[in-house]
Amino acid sequence: MAGKESPTLFDLTGRIALVTGTSRGLGQYFARALARAGADLILTSRDKSSLTEFAQEIQDLGRRSVSVDLDVCNEDSIRFAIQEAQAAFGAIDILVNNAGMNIRKPAIDVTWEDWNRILDTNLRGTFFVAQAVAKGMIERGYGRIINVGSVTSVAGYAGLGPYGASRGGVRQLTMSLADDWGLHGITVNCLAPGWFKTAQNQVMYENKEWVEYLCDRIPLKRPGHPDDLEGPVIFLASEASRYITGQMLLVDGGISTGATRALPAKSRSE
């Protein structure tokens, strides 16, 4: 019927999804959302023993899951992890490149080692995991790759120099890979969360004044909740986004509009 979308557009039943960095944080929310939409899951962590409880949660949702060791900073680890994943399920249809890290410091204090660790994880790791998974996708002529970026892909913040550089790089990388692999039926997009409370930044949310300042700059007047990412990740992983590639989807409550602290009501009316 006109005006109604087919429910199968968002149905991931029969699809196999690999999500990197699922030992905690947003990676678990991404994996859980994909499982609820019907996908079977390949879960990864540098130590797969940390995934035991979460893997059981995915299975309790009625989905299959397998856990593999993956260090995105190690070329051999990437190769072995993808081989193990493909041996378990035969194919990978969806990749969510979520693994990332940050070291928050004033720019003047950033060390050579800090820079390398952040860029190796967030940018180089994203590229080489995508490359490893794309080889199988190219053979089958189908794939959905979702690189996780950030509002720092488009905006600069003090204390986040290397992190912002890595996430800006992920955005540019996404566009390049989309052009490279589009002829093989692979879409590559960037999902860019705004300010979400995670294990990486939870200390910042303990500062009430900072949280109030942050909310003033967000048009929707609150930080993100991980559930806010459920619809976007399913959309980019599904047939609903089949003609969308090389794009960045900001899920940031509107902070990237450049909103500033609101004027008092009296001033607005003058």
Residue pairs with C-beta under 8 A, 6 or more apart in sequence:
5 240
8 239
9 238
9 239
9 240
10 37
10 234
10 235
10 238
10 239
10 240
11 37
11 38
11 238
12 34
12 37
12 38
12 39
12 94
12 234
12 237
12 238
13 38
13 39
14 38
15 38
15 39
15 40
15 93
15 94
15 237
16 39
16 40
16 41
16 42
16 89
16 90
16 91
16 92
16 93
16 94
17 31
17 34
17 39
17 40
17 41
17 42
17 92
17 93
17 94
17 95
17 96
17 237
18 41
18 42
18 44
18 85
18 92
18 94
18 95
18 96
18 133
19 27
19 30
19 31
19 34
19 41
19 42
19 43
19 44
19 95
19 96
19 98
20 27
20 44
20 70
20 72
20 95
20 96
20 97
20 98
20 99
20 125
20 129
21 27
21 44
21 45
21 72
21 98
21 99
21 100
22 28
22 30
22 31
22 43
22 44
22 45
22 51
22 54
22 98
23 45
23 46
23 47
23 50
23 51
23 54
24 199
25 198
25 199
25 200
26 98
26 148
26 193
26 196
26 198
26 226
26 229
27 96
27 98
27 99
28 54
29 226
29 227
29 229
29 230
30 96
30 98
30 148
30 229
30 233
31 41
31 43
31 54
31 58
31 96
32 57
32 58
32 61
33 229
33 230
33 233
33 234
34 41
34 94
34 96
34 233
34 234
34 237
35 41
35 58
35 61
35 63
35 65
36 61
36 230
37 234
37 237
37 238
38 63
39 63
39 93
39 94
39 237
40 63
40 64
40 65
40 89
41 58
41 63
41 64
41 65
41 66
42 65
42 66
42 67
42 68
42 85
42 88
42 89
42 92
43 51
43 54
43 55
43 58
43 65
43 66
43 67
43 68
44 51
44 67
44 68
44 69
44 70
44 81
44 99
45 51
45 67
45 69
45 70
46 69
46 70
46 71
47 69
48 67
48 68
48 69
51 67
52 67
55 65
55 66
55 67
58 65
59 65
64 89
66 84
66 85
66 88
66 89
68 81
68 84
68 85
68 88
69 77
69 80
69 81
70 77
70 78
70 81
70 99
70 129
71 77
71 78
72 78
72 99
72 121
72 125
72 126
72 128
72 129
73 117
73 120
73 121
73 124
73 125
75 128
78 125
78 128
78 129
78 132
79 132
82 92
82 129
82 132
82 133
82 136
85 92
86 92
86 136
91 136
91 140
92 133
92 136
92 137
92 143
93 137
93 142
93 143
93 144
94 143
94 144
94 145
94 146
94 237
95 129
95 130
95 133
95 143
95 144
95 145
95 146
96 146
96 148
96 191
96 233
96 237
97 125
97 126
97 129
97 130
97 145
97 146
97 147
97 148
97 170
98 148
99 121
99 125
99 126
99 129
100 121
100 122
100 148
100 166
101 117
101 118
101 121
101 122
101 200
102 118
102 160
102 163
102 200
102 201
103 110
103 114
103 117
103 118
103 162
103 163
104 159
104 160
104 163
104 201
105 114
105 159
106 158
106 159
107 158
107 159
107 161
110 161
110 162
114 162
115 162
118 162
118 163
118 166
119 162
119 165
119 166
119 169
121 166
122 163
122 166
122 167
122 169
122 170
123 166
123 169
123 170
123 173
126 147
126 170
126 173
127 173
130 145
130 147
130 177
130 188
133 143
133 145
134 143
134 145
134 177
134 181
134 184
134 186
137 143
137 145
137 181
137 184
137 185
137 186
138 181
138 184
138 186
141 184
141 185
142 185
142 186
143 181
143 184
143 185
143 186
143 187
144 186
144 187
144 236
144 237
144 238
144 241
145 177
145 181
145 186
145 187
145 188
145 189
146 189
146 190
146 191
146 233
146 236
146 237
147 170
147 173
147 174
147 188
147 189
147 190
147 191
148 170
148 190
148 191
148 192
148 193
149 167
149 170
149 171
149 174
149 190
149 191
149 192
149 248
150 163
150 164
150 167
150 192
150 193
150 194
151 192
151 193
151 194
151 195
151 250
151 252
151 255
151 256
152 160
152 163
152 164
152 167
152 168
153 164
153 167
153 168
153 170
153 171
153 190
153 192
153 248
154 168
154 171
154 192
154 248
154 250
154 256
155 164
155 255
155 256
156 164
157 164
167 192
170 190
171 190
171 192
171 248
174 188
174 189
174 190
174 246
174 247
174 248
175 246
177 188
178 187
178 188
178 189
178 245
178 246
178 247
179 246
181 188
182 245
182 246
186 245
187 236
187 241
187 242
187 244
187 245
188 245
188 246
189 236
189 241
189 244
189 245
189 246
189 247
189 248
189 249
190 247
190 248
190 249
191 229
191 232
191 233
191 236
191 248
191 249
191 251
192 248
192 249
192 250
192 251
192 252
193 224
193 229
193 251
193 252
194 218
194 223
194 224
194 250
194 251
194 252
194 253
194 255
194 256
195 214
195 218
195 223
195 224
195 252
195 253
195 255
196 223
196 224
196 225
196 226
196 228
196 229
197 205
197 223
204 210
205 211
205 223
211 223
213 261
214 223
215 221
215 222
215 223
216 260
216 261
216 262
217 255
217 259
217 260
217 261
218 252
218 253
218 254
218 255
218 259
219 253
219 254
219 255
219 257
219 259
220 253
220 254
221 253
222 253
223 253
224 251
224 252
224 253
228 251
229 251
232 249
232 251
235 241
235 249
236 244
236 249
250 256
262 268
